[in-house]
Structure formats: structure tokens, C-alpha cells
């Protein structure tokens, strides 16, 4: 079984490369340190912080927004559009679901960061 970490692409911004090197050294799995959407951002040259290194509120907002939009869209396509649910009800439910998911993800990411003794992004990017 090959457990080696894949190389960090040269085209990633320098602060992202430093962060990923530190995360690799701490034993963080790439699925947590470099999710697919973030890898796309980095390939485009955007110096976006890996989610495990960002603050609690940032993680609530980013993960919650993506989840709320995606989940709300799927629910609308599969159930809500034919259920007679009001638009306000749909939006409220999607926002609450996104908020709940965002808080859970932010708690999990903060716990992992603290357990591994990792710094925040601002401390690496400086």
C-alpha cells in the first residue's frame, strides 16, 4: 500500500505551498488539507487558505453557504417544487440547514486544527 503524499504542484501560490507542506508534516490527509474546490482555486492562482487553517466564522460561512445552496437546490428539484412549499419557507429551510452544517464543519475543523497543534492561516501566510 502506497501511503506517500502526492507532490504539491509548483503553480500553487507560495503561501499555499508552505501551508500544505506544514499540513503534510503534521500528518493531515490531503482530503482535509486540500479539498477539490480549493485545489481549483489554487490552480487559478488564488491564495485561499485551506479550510483547516481558517477561523471558525469563515468556515461556518463558506461550508454553510456551499451546503445550503447545493442542498436547497437538490431539495427544490426533488421535493419542494411540487410540494406547495412557499419560497420563503424554502429559503429559510436551506439557510438553516446551511447554518447547521456550517457550524458542525467549523467545530470539526477547529477541533482537528487544535488537536494537531496547527497555526491559523495568518500565521503561515505572513
Secondary structure per residue as TSV (DSSP state, phi and psi in degrees):
chain	resnum	aa	ss	phi	psi
A	1	X	-	360.0	126.7
A	2	X	-	-90.9	115.2
A	3	X	-	-109.9	14.0
A	4	X	-	-70.8	147.3
A	5	X	-	-81.6	135.2
A	6	X	-	-64.6	153.5
A	7	X	-	-66.0	153.9
A	8	X	-	-87.3	122.4
A	9	X	-	-58.4	140.3
A	10	X	T	-63.7	-26.6
A	11	X	T	-77.6	-7.9
A	12	X	S	-67.9	147.8
A	13	X	-	-57.3	148.0
A	14	X	H	-55.8	-41.5
A	15	X	H	-67.5	-31.1
A	16	X	H	-69.6	-41.8
A	17	X	H	-61.2	-43.6
A	18	X	H	-61.4	-43.2
A	19	X	H	-64.0	-44.9
A	20	X	H	-65.8	-35.4
A	21	X	H	-63.2	-42.0
A	22	X	H	-67.5	-39.6
A	23	X	H	-66.8	-40.2
A	24	X	H	-60.9	-43.4
A	25	X	H	-63.7	-31.3
A	26	X	T	-82.1	-5.8
A	27	X	T	85.8	18.6
A	28	X	-	-76.4	131.2
A	29	X	-	-66.2	145.7
A	30	X	H	-61.4	-29.1
A	31	X	H	-63.7	-25.9
A	32	X	H	-94.6	-35.6
A	33	X	H	-83.2	-25.0
A	34	X	S	-142.2	72.5
A	35	X	-	-61.1	156.4
A	36	X	H	-53.4	-43.6
A	37	X	H	-63.0	-39.1
A	38	X	H	-67.7	-37.2
A	39	X	H	-61.2	-36.9
A	40	X	H	-63.9	-46.4
A	41	X	H	-56.9	-45.2
A	42	X	H	-67.0	-36.0
A	43	X	H	-64.2	-30.2
A	44	X	T	-79.7	-3.2
A	45	X	T	90.4	9.4
A	46	X	-	-83.7	128.8
A	47	X	-	-86.6	57.7
A	48	X	-	-81.8	136.3
A	49	X	-	-69.0	141.0
A	50	X	-	-59.3	143.3
A	51	X	G	-58.7	-31.1
A	52	X	G	-69.4	-17.5
A	53	X	G	-101.3	-2.1
A	54	X	S	-91.5	166.1
A	55	X	-	-73.9	169.1
A	56	X	H	-59.8	-51.8
A	57	X	H	-62.7	-40.2
A	58	X	H	-61.6	-42.7
A	59	X	H	-67.5	-38.2
A	60	X	H	-59.5	-48.5
A	61	X	H	-67.9	-45.5
A	62	X	H	-72.7	-49.8
A	63	X	H	-69.7	-37.2
A	64	X	H	-66.4	-40.4
A	65	X	H	-65.1	-47.6
A	66	X	H	-61.3	-43.7
A	67	X	H	-66.3	-47.1
A	68	X	H	-59.6	-43.2
A	69	X	H	-66.5	-48.5
A	70	X	H	-65.4	-47.8
A	71	X	H	-66.0	-42.5
A	72	X	H	-61.6	-40.4
A	73	X	H	-64.4	-45.8
A	74	X	H	-63.0	-43.3
A	75	X	H	-63.4	-38.7
A	76	X	H	-64.9	-45.4
A	77	X	H	-64.9	-37.6
A	78	X	H	-93.7	-27.3
A	79	X	T	-138.5	-52.1
A	80	X	G	-67.6	-35.8
A	81	X	G	-63.3	-27.2
A	82	X	G	-104.6	5.4
A	83	X	T	-93.8	-12.3
A	84	X	T	83.0	8.8
A	85	X	-	-68.8	139.7
A	86	X	-	-71.5	158.6
A	87	X	H	-60.6	-41.6
A	88	X	H	-63.5	-39.2
A	89	X	H	-64.1	-40.4
A	90	X	H	-64.6	-47.8
A	91	X	H	-64.5	-43.8
A	92	X	H	-60.9	-44.7
A	93	X	H	-64.2	-43.2
A	94	X	H	-65.1	-40.5
A	95	X	H	-64.8	-44.7
A	96	X	H	-65.0	-40.5
A	97	X	H	-63.8	-43.1
A	98	X	H	-63.1	-40.6
A	99	X	H	-64.4	-45.3
A	100	X	H	-61.7	-46.4
A	101	X	H	-63.4	-43.7
A	102	X	H	-60.4	-42.7
A	103	X	H	-64.8	-44.3
A	104	X	H	-61.8	-43.2
A	105	X	H	-65.9	-41.5
A	106	X	H	-64.3	-39.2
A	107	X	H	-63.8	-45.5
A	108	X	H	-63.5	-43.9
A	109	X	H	-67.3	-40.1
A	110	X	H	-63.8	-43.8
A	111	X	H	-58.9	-47.3
A	112	X	H	-62.3	-43.5
A	113	X	H	-61.8	-45.1
A	114	X	H	-69.6	-38.8
A	115	X	H	-61.6	-37.6
A	116	X	H	-89.6	-3.4
A	117	X	T	68.0	35.4
A	118	X	-	-86.8	147.2
A	119	X	-	-80.1	169.1
A	120	X	-	-77.9	162.2
A	121	X	H	-54.7	-42.9
A	122	X	H	-60.5	-27.5
A	123	X	H	-80.2	-24.2
A	124	X	H	-87.9	-41.5
A	125	X	H	-72.8	-14.3
A	126	X	-	-69.1	360.0
